[in-house]
Amino acid sequence: TYAMIATTVLYGTVSLGLWSRTLGQRIVGIAVSPVDKSSDKVGWAPALSRSLAWTVLSQGGEVVLLIVNAFSLSMILWHPKRQTLPDLLARTQVVRRG
């Protein structure tokens, strides 16, 4: 499973670092941008921290991580900028982009 985790972090980091979105995000018309700068690209450090946090929460496998991930995903419903924990950590936000 370490190879899967490493691949997911690498894919997320490279996709966000180069294009500010993954293939799936492109298909649904969203992208990741720095907080309050919806037209800017995500830098490499935020791309890495967001990808790492997202991967740990979604693929961690521990019960506590599953609970934290459920809480993180629920933040979309009540957070003013609809940010999840990985977004808060990386100071990013998801925006609509064609």
C-alpha positions in Angstrom: 0.0 0.0 0.0 3.0 2.3 0.3 3.3 2.3 -3.4 -0.3 3.4 -3.8 0.1 6.2 -1.2 3.3 7.4 -2.9 1.7 7.3 -6.4 -1.4 9.2 -5.1 0.8 11.9 -3.5 3.0 12.2 -6.6 0.0 12.4 -9.0 -1.7 15.0 -6.8 1.4 17.1 -6.3 2.4 17.1 -10.0 -1.2 17.7 -11.3 -1.8 20.6 -8.9 1.7 22.0 -9.3 1.6 22.1 -13.1 -2.1 22.6 -13.8 -3.8 23.4 -10.5 -6.1 20.4 -11.0 -6.2 16.7 -11.5 -7.8 15.1 -14.5 -11.0 14.4 -12.5 -11.2 18.0 -11.4 -10.7 19.2 -15.0 -13.6 16.9 -16.1 -16.0 18.4 -13.6 -14.8 22.0 -14.2 -13.1 22.8 -10.9 -9.5 23.7 -9.9 -7.5 24.4 -6.8 -6.2 27.9 -6.2 -4.5 29.8 -3.4 -7.0 31.3 -0.9 -8.5 34.6 -2.1 -6.6 34.3 -5.5 -8.9 32.2 -7.6 -7.0 33.0 -10.8 -3.5 32.0 -9.6 -1.9 28.6 -9.8 -1.1 26.6 -6.8 2.6 26.5 -5.9 4.6 23.3 -5.4 4.6 23.5 -1.6 0.9 23.9 -1.2 0.3 21.2 -3.9 2.5 18.8 -1.9 0.9 19.6 1.5 -2.6 19.4 0.1 -1.9 16.1 -1.7 -0.2 14.6 1.3 -3.0 15.6 3.7 -5.7 14.4 1.3 -4.0 11.1 0.8 -3.3 10.4 4.5 -7.0 11.2 5.3 -8.5 9.2 2.5 -6.1 6.2 2.4 -4.9 6.1 6.0 -7.0 3.1 6.9 -7.0 3.8 10.6 -10.5 4.4 12.2 -9.4 7.8 13.6 -8.4 8.9 10.1 -11.7 7.8 8.7 -13.5 9.9 11.3 -11.3 12.9 10.7 -11.8 12.5 6.9 -15.6 12.3 7.4 -15.4 15.5 9.4 -13.2 17.1 6.8 -15.6 16.3 4.0 -18.5 17.6 6.0 -16.7 21.0 6.2 -17.8 21.6 2.6 -21.3 22.0 3.9 -20.6 24.6 6.6 -17.2 26.3 6.1 -17.6 29.8 4.6 -15.2 29.0 1.7 -16.2 25.3 1.6 -12.7 24.3 2.4 -11.7 20.9 3.8 -8.8 20.2 6.2 -6.3 19.7 3.4 -7.3 23.0 1.9 -6.9 24.8 5.2 -3.5 23.2 5.7 -2.3 24.2 2.3 -4.1 27.6 2.2 -6.0 26.6 -0.9 -9.6 26.6 -2.1 -11.5 24.8 -4.9 -12.9 27.1 -7.5 -15.0 26.7 -10.7 -12.9 26.9 -13.8 -13.8 25.9 -17.4 
